[in-house]
Amino acid sequence: SRRMDLSFVVPYGADIAEIEKILLDAARETPAALANPPPFFMPDQLGPNGTAIIFGVWFNQEDFVEVRRRLVPHIANRLADIGLKPAAQTIRLEEPGSRAG
């Protein structure tokens, strides 16, 4: 299995607990995302434009396209539903046993 890390910035004042719930729900609603190991959520840095968030979802290597195709728009739509438009996004893949960062 591999982990896809999504990182983006949410504006100050955003409800971080609500964002975490949205992201975890989005992972659960993505059939090819693995439940074990569980998704990874971490507020990472405080920057000039807001709080950087890292969210990681594990998947089987052959399901990369399916996970990305479903998860990324789902998250964007759910955040837009609460009035958030994340500032920047990167996607990074991690192999088991590798260290992020």
ABEGO torsion letter per residue (X at the ends): XBBBBBBBBBBBGBBAAAAAAAAAAAAAABAABBAOBBBBBBBABBBAAEBBBBBBBBBBAAAAAAAAAAAAAAAAAAAAAAGBBBABBBBBBBBBGBBBX
